Amino acid sequence: MIKFQALPPKEAIEFFRSKGYKIGFSWEDVWQSEHQAAFTVAKVMQLDILRDIRAGIDSALADGTTFETFRKQLKPLLMQKGWWGKAEMTDPLTGETRLVQLGSTRRLRTIFDTNLRTAHSEGQWERIQDAKKRFPYLRYDANNSEHPRMQHSAWDNLVLPADDPFWQAHFPVKAWGCKCNVTQFNQRMLDQRGLKVGESPEVPQYTYANKRTGEIQKIPLGVDPGFNYPPGGRLDNLPRFVTDKIIQAPADLAATWWQTMLPLQAPGITKTFQEFVAKTFADATPRGKFVVAGFAHPDDIEFLRGQDKTPVSAEIAVQDRLMVGRKADRHELDGDALSEAEWMELPVKLSDPKAVLYDNETGNLLYIMDSQDDTRAQKLVVQMDFVPKKPKRKLNMARTAFKVDSVALKGRKYTLVRGAVE
């Protein structure tokens, strides 16, 4: 049999380190499966503090740091940064200012235990999937808690196939402080212990309304609202979830988050963008559609802040009309249009441009990228806080893209933000 405690930490560490960051005032702001993609602590509204806490959890996972060491190392740092005890804080959702609990030994214990338990749980689920042909059964174990929940105790010693739908809703942990576990078996092991494969139980549900979002859900008994999500969901949900959250985040946080998540997110962004390019060229008709090709770098946002032009968000979107249609045809006639293959490469080049320039006249950013088969550079002109017809919200939109000689990028018209123009 495979025991939870005997698991090597590799999968748990990989799961935890794959997370991005999400700022949330309330525990209901980062909801359910979002925890599989983002590290958060309620009422930590500064990214540097969130990073400090995350680093402590990472050390505990990788190095076996005890809670006492975690607390002793982290408490002075949190006190120094003002995140300790009670303080007045304004809820960004309601605008209400009230006295709230920030750091405390009790909160650190909850943060420590919950993050370690959920990381180990996700790691264990990954191992279960890898080994389920040899060990196709799971047994629920509720005996390792001094004060187990009645619903969890009722499932103690329940044996079901690893693919039974019950585990999608009830694979532990599924509640605050829950110490339930599962053990993996094959048929021979079950026979040796006199265990039988049972029937998947029908679990009653209760209604819960998220006061922050208004979402109303039916949740199985024995599952706390914040834990109502299936294990392993990050493998399918993470890329889209993270992209959506980065787009929604303030520009400085989004730019930093994107850099943190770049190795994990870049393949998904590239795939989506390339599918968009292929469909656009095949259709050959501009329809005003657009897709995100990447995100501004923190240095770009910091520069714009210095110009009093901080954008609302950090995404960089590209419309189909830059690739096909009248604007694209004009560049084609001038001999400086980007080819379909070059558009396909844009997300990769955009993540590491040769240079970024600021147009002192228009306030646009110019992303300069090398061409593989041309002596000229590729120039993508991005208008910050552009408002398209749909949706009616500000976003950063590429307004034109073509090839240009490097000499045309020099002069007083442009300010270098980062990189170099030869």
Steps between C-alpha positions, in 0.01 A plus 500: 500500500604862448471726804465878490777556754745288302465707184816667380442877498590550133143516368385718791789742443434514125133571563572778748769660286271503194269747672478868423391769746153636568419792728178456696340692787267216598547124482198503267682724249725214387242233448526122501706367205673838470716377790644236268643778284580781740658549842302738716457608860190696593572868574856485369470788253873541428681268262828512697328372816327228302839398363650487850228265624520287188879466539447363851247243376733402217782439749270288714408284201850467357707491819259367761494826696290467815221741584700640791790587270255638241343723767828620651642595162188663364349686796777767535489567126122538499512728805766713332276540193194580709304182437444383855230538763183694431476800273247708311470401135270606218316226316564570127167339408272692735710805587434430869783562747506274803727341758634169373740229617827491311785273606482289815641169615160340448472634144853388417413151624195490272699630203779251564279194551255572219762569235710197592198271514355616167839484326559145624144409403546623142835324482346180626219520246757524224676191632168316523428568134845373402463179703129418472549217250702315763311638802145564376326550838497772766402464866375800696673544836336733754678360807793738514304794639425551869171670420386363162188636334204267527458488122867410452488235773213333316735439206780348706625179329282565194669336201418616147669488159742788446280622212179504704326843482495510881867599505440801275294654779652345813869426443657656811563765605149640477466715811695735725718297735404173329761227552323224310700296254481223243706188445545332162451122463487223245266199526756275668559756776127540556459123530786477752327758721148370452387821331224513240433753226193695604223697330545865422294681768231752416596813691237765581573858399455840661465844342773760539512858369835674453436844649780652292390378157133419551558149363265238646610136504387158614788351702528141631483453876844456651655753262570856614403757232855610425610141433225409255711413195638179348862389548741536212292772335801729464626284214205606285381824657823678585600669172161654425442592864836669540468694173156625602621606844808678364279693259272604786783601732646853532780559250795488743381182673404338169838572341682350799268201514553433130877491545457258791271273296676538163650149474165343582275737307697580184414171317127556553510863387707402194266215404189717527661783304626269226153348460366855466762585236430185298124562506546868407718426197272215390194722530681797335230740624552740793216475753633719780586202717809498718697274731764554768856450373682576824539747786704810570812462715509658849766742369259616229228572756744674733617725214143591408428581863786749485330660199169519688354250253458183706265273302206321655634156412810329359375277217604565139230402252518471121208547260447293188492818287877536544549168320240515222299778339580850378763590760683171446471541120668842513798354686508212254528749209773690687693176553515532879209277608546217748447157350265240651805315634627820665162565661512145633827582681371822657417375854849351541672813366275728704602327822864592434516796258820651373390840633199693625467865401265774615358732235525845658234640265226235519573332835504158329748223576700349215609139537804436278579141403756336275400343168655163421523544122512879465752767597215722613339487844139422573314787666176453695336828604281462810247761609443481874144522632344465156121447506370268224136487390459172686558462789471861614795494738854627492772261387837529331457441127756461222412769245748412228783259426760502223871471424726801533868593470663552840613851405133607492471411869762747613453865576329733743155370417565183702617427854661164573310313770710183500726297270706652221458617141810437290 
